[in-house]
Amino acid sequence: FTAEPWLHTYSEIIDVRSPAEFAEDHWPGAINLPVLDDAERAEVGTLYRQVDPFTARKRGASLVAQNIARHLQTHFADKGRDYHPLIYCWRGGQRSASLALVLSQVGWQVTVLQGGYKTYRAWVRRQLQTLPQEFTYRVLCGPTGSGKTQLLRHLQQRGAQVLDLEKLACHRGSVLGAEWGTSQPTQKSFESQLVQAFLQWDPAKPVWVESESAKVGQLHLPPALWQAITQADCVEVQLPLEERVKGLIAHYPHWIAHPQALKEKLLSLKSRYGQACLQRWFELIDAQDWPQFVRELLQQHYDPTYRHGLQQHFNRIRARLELPDLSESSLQEAAVRLRGMSF
């Protein structure tokens, strides 16, 4: 089910489900040519429930025919005789069969995925039960702002296998970790991306990953992956507090630009630290004393949370790596040292 090998067999992988279904999750590499869009699918479903199945099928057939005609006039207009697509819908039923019938009548060789998206999704779930356990992991630990994500990037540039969970999840894994203006992928899409990453790697080589909780934002790590990471050897990255403060201010400009949104996010910590602590942070925000605000947030919230997580889940520290700062030269040198470590 990886896109690349299948595209050696098929000219294209076509998902004919509605745009909303496609957005929730799809076979990586597939294109979306819906035979019913979201509104049309809802209309047909309403007719099926409130009128009768025959009326719904009649209306559905009319809409499907119009949409297929449009796809023929646009997407398929320049396809040659040797065009050979793979088509799927939700469960390999009427929607994929409708497009396949028309394309085959044109003269193209068409394959329909038996079982449709549900077959693909079941395969993803099976893979996530076993694939993560086939790899050895090297976990970068370290308090918030210590440069772990930057180190992963440098390791990847040097050919290391890197699982960047925060990048895949579109979230930095903390109360203030949401990517500004970007929503997280769905759980299903996140899992599809994980499987595709594993299938590209060599199990004989280690996978570098950052220590995370069992959830990254609203997304859950597959249990087999979480178990494998928490049992792995770790390297703890250490960076002076003032360097962490500078780096975090540089990496979170959206919170500085939107102080009211920052305050609203911090409200979720009120039950843990109380109104007085929250009010102190709000005053620092109002004064735009960002160094002191970040310093106190690290010392009072992030660092104790990190130490607790380290004790509970990431206690196999095999080495420590000290960074003087987050300059490119420091990160490059550290990445070289990490790749040379033996466990």
C-alpha positions in Angstrom: 0.0 0.0 0.0 2.9 2.4 -0.3 2.2 4.8 -3.2 5.5 4.5 -5.0 5.6 0.7 -5.7 1.9 0.8 -6.7 2.5 3.6 -9.1 4.9 1.4 -11.0 1.9 -0.9 -11.6 -0.8 1.7 -12.0 -0.8 5.0 -13.8 -2.7 6.7 -11.0 -4.4 5.9 -7.7 -7.9 7.6 -7.7 -10.0 8.1 -4.6 -13.6 8.8 -5.7 -14.9 9.5 -2.2 -16.1 13.0 -1.3 -13.6 15.8 -0.5 -14.4 15.5 3.3 -13.7 11.8 3.3 -10.5 12.3 1.4 -9.3 15.1 3.7 -9.9 12.8 6.8 -7.5 10.3 5.4 -6.5 8.7 2.1 -4.0 6.4 0.5 -0.8 8.5 0.3 -0.2 9.4 -3.3 -3.9 9.2 -4.3 -5.7 12.0 -6.1 -9.3 12.9 -5.3 -11.8 12.7 -8.2 -15.2 12.6 -6.3 -18.2 11.1 -8.0 -20.3 12.8 -5.3 -19.1 15.9 -3.5 -19.9 16.5 0.2 -23.2 18.3 -0.4 -24.4 15.8 -3.0 -23.5 12.8 -0.8 -25.5 14.4 2.1 -28.4 15.0 -0.3 -28.5 11.4 -1.5 -28.2 10.1 2.1 -31.1 12.3 3.2 -33.3 11.0 0.4 -32.4 7.4 1.3 -33.5 7.9 4.9 -36.4 10.3 4.5 -38.0 9.2 1.2 -36.9 5.8 -0.1 -33.8 4.0 -1.5 -35.1 4.0 -5.1 -35.5 7.8 -5.2 -32.0 8.2 -3.6 -30.4 5.9 -6.2 -32.1 7.7 -9.0 -30.9 11.1 -7.8 -27.4 9.7 -7.0 -27.1 8.1 -10.5 -27.8 11.5 -12.1 -25.2 13.3 -10.0 -22.6 10.6 -10.5 -23.1 10.8 -14.2 -22.7 14.5 -14.3 -19.5 14.4 -12.2 -18.0 11.5 -14.2 -18.7 13.5 -17.4 -16.9 16.5 -16.0 -13.9 14.3 -15.0 -13.8 12.9 -18.5 -13.7 16.3 -20.1 -11.0 17.5 -17.7 -8.8 15.1 -15.9 -9.0 12.1 -18.3 -9.0 14.2 -21.5 -5.3 13.7 -22.2 -4.9 10.1 -21.1 -3.5 7.7 -23.6 -4.4 4.2 -24.6 -2.1 2.7 -22.0 -3.6 4.5 -19.0 -4.3 2.1 -16.2 -5.7 3.6 -13.0 -6.5 2.0 -9.6 -9.8 3.2 -8.2 -11.2 3.0 -4.7 -14.1 4.4 -2.7 -15.3 3.7 0.9 -15.7 -0.1 0.6 -15.2 -0.8 -3.1 -18.9 -0.5 -4.0 -21.0 1.6 -6.3 -19.0 4.8 -6.4 -15.8 3.2 -7.6 -17.7 0.8 -9.8 -19.5 3.7 -11.5 -16.3 5.4 -12.6 -14.6 2.1 -13.4 -17.4 1.1 -15.7 -17.3 4.3 -17.7 -13.5 4.2 -18.0 -13.4 0.6 -19.0 -16.0 1.3 -21.7 -13.6 4.0 -23.1 -11.1 1.2 -23.5 -8.8 1.7 -20.5 -7.7 -1.1 -18.2 -9.1 -0.3 -14.8 -8.6 -2.0 -11.4 -10.9 -1.4 -8.4 -9.5 -2.0 -5.0 -11.5 -4.7 -3.4 -12.9 -3.5 -0.1 -12.0 0.1 -0.9 -10.6 2.5 1.7 -11.7 0.1 4.5 -9.2 -2.4 3.2 -6.4 0.2 3.2 -7.4 1.4 6.7 -7.4 -2.2 8.1 -3.9 -2.7 6.6 -2.6 0.5 8.3 -3.9 -0.7 11.7 -2.2 -4.0 11.3 1.1 -2.4 10.3 1.1 -0.1 13.4 0.8 -3.1 15.6 4.0 -4.6 14.3 6.1 -2.2 12.3 7.3 0.0 15.2 8.7 -3.0 17.0 11.0 -3.9 14.1 13.2 -0.8 14.7 15.7 0.3 17.3 15.3 3.9 18.6 17.5 6.6 19.9 15.6 9.1 21.9 16.6 12.7 22.4 15.5 13.9 25.8 15.9 17.4 27.2 13.8 20.2 28.8 11.7 22.4 26.6 13.8 24.7 24.4 17.0 22.6 24.5 17.2 22.2 20.7 15.9 18.7 20.3 13.9 19.5 17.2 16.8 21.4 15.6 19.1 18.4 16.3 16.7 16.0 14.6 16.8 18.2 11.5 20.6 18.2 11.5 20.6 14.4 12.0 18.3 14.0 9.1 20.4 16.2 6.9 23.3 13.8 7.6 21.4 10.7 6.5 20.1 9.5 9.8 16.6 8.0 10.0 14.5 10.5 11.9 10.9 10.3 13.1 9.8 13.9 13.6 6.5 13.3 15.5 5.9 17.0 16.0 6.2 17.7 12.3 3.9 14.9 11.4 1.4 16.0 14.1 1.7 19.7 13.3 2.1 20.3 17.0 5.1 20.9 19.4 3.6 18.7 22.0 2.9 21.1 24.9 0.2 23.5 26.1 1.6 26.2 23.8 2.7 23.8 21.1 -0.1 24.3 18.5 1.2 25.5 15.1 -0.3 28.9 14.5 -2.9 29.0 11.8 -2.6 25.2 11.1 -4.8 22.5 12.3 -3.6 19.0 13.2 -4.2 16.1 10.8 -6.8 13.6 11.8 -5.8 10.6 13.8 -6.2 8.4 10.7 -4.1 10.6 8.5 -1.4 10.8 11.2 -1.3 7.0 11.3 -1.1 6.8 7.5 1.9 9.1 7.6 3.6 7.1 10.3 3.3 3.9 8.3 4.7 5.5 5.2 7.7 6.7 7.2 8.4 3.3 8.6 8.2 1.7 5.2 10.9 3.9 3.9 13.4 3.0 6.5 16.0 0.2 7.1 15.3 -1.8 10.3 19.0 -2.4 10.6 19.6 1.3 11.3 18.4 3.2 14.4 15.6 5.7 14.2 16.1 9.0 16.1 13.1 10.5 17.8 12.3 13.2 20.4 10.9 12.2 23.7 7.1 12.9 23.6 4.1 12.0 25.7 1.7 9.4 24.5 -0.3 12.3 22.9 1.1 15.0 20.6 -1.6 17.7 20.9 -4.8 15.8 20.2 -3.2 12.9 18.4 -2.4 9.6 20.1 0.8 7.6 19.4 0.1 4.0 18.4 0.6 1.9 21.5 3.3 -0.3 19.9 5.3 2.9 19.0 4.9 4.5 22.4 6.0 1.3 24.1 9.1 1.0 21.8 10.1 4.6 22.4 9.8 4.4 26.2 12.0 1.3 26.3 14.7 2.8 24.1 18.1 4.3 25.0 18.2 8.0 25.5 20.5 10.9 25.1 19.8 13.9 27.3 20.4 17.3 25.6 21.5 20.1 28.0 21.4 23.8 27.2 21.9 26.8 29.5 18.6 28.3 30.7 19.2 31.7 29.2 19.9 30.1 25.8 16.7 28.2 26.0 14.8 31.4 26.8 16.3 33.2 23.8 15.6 30.3 21.5 11.9 29.9 22.6 11.2 33.6 22.1 12.6 33.3 18.6 10.6 30.1 17.8 7.2 31.3 19.1 6.7 34.8 17.6 3.0 34.1 17.1 2.3 34.2 20.9 4.2 37.5 21.2 2.1 38.9 18.4 -1.2 37.6 20.0 -0.9 38.1 23.7 -4.6 37.7 24.4 -4.6 34.3 22.7 -1.6 33.4 24.8 -3.4 34.3 28.0 -6.4 32.2 26.9 -4.2 29.2 26.4 -2.6 29.6 29.8 -6.0 29.5 31.5 -5.8 25.7 31.2 -3.0 25.7 33.8 -5.1 27.6 36.4 -6.2 24.5 38.2 -2.6 23.4 38.6 -0.9 26.6 39.6 -3.7 28.8 40.9 -4.9 32.3 40.1 -2.0 34.1 41.7 0.6 32.4 39.5 -1.5 33.0 36.4 -2.0 36.6 37.3 1.8 37.0 37.6 2.3 35.6 34.1 -0.4 37.8 32.7 1.3 40.9 34.2 4.6 39.9 32.5 2.8 39.4 29.2 1.2 42.9 29.6 4.6 44.4 30.3 6.0 42.5 27.3 8.8 41.2 29.6 9.1 38.1 27.4 12.5 36.9 28.8 11.2 36.8 32.4 7.8 35.3 31.3 9.5 32.5 29.5 12.0 32.0 32.3 9.3 31.6 34.9 7.1 29.4 32.6 10.1 27.1 32.1 11.0 26.9 35.8 7.5 26.6 37.2 5.8 24.5 34.6 7.8 23.0 31.8 10.9 21.8 33.7 9.0 20.1 36.5 6.8 18.4 33.9 9.9 17.3 31.9 11.6 15.8 35.0 8.4 13.9 35.9 8.2 12.5 32.4 11.8 11.5 32.4 11.4 9.6 35.6 8.3 7.9 34.5 9.0 7.0 30.9 12.5 8.0 29.7 14.9 6.8 32.4 17.4 4.9 30.2 19.8 7.9 29.8 22.9 6.5 28.2 24.7 9.8 27.5 24.4 13.5 27.9 25.1 16.1 25.3 25.9 19.7 26.3 25.2 22.5 23.9 26.6 26.0 24.5 24.0 27.6 22.4 21.7 27.0 19.4 23.9 28.4 16.7 24.1 26.4 13.5 27.8 25.5 14.2 26.9 24.1 17.6 24.0 22.1 16.3 26.1 20.7 13.4 28.9 19.7 15.8 26.4 18.1 18.1 24.7 16.1 15.3 28.1 14.7 14.3 28.7 13.7 17.9 25.3 12.0 18.2 25.9 10.0 15.1 29.2 8.8 16.4 27.8 7.6 19.8 27.7 3.9 20.4 25.1 2.3 22.7 
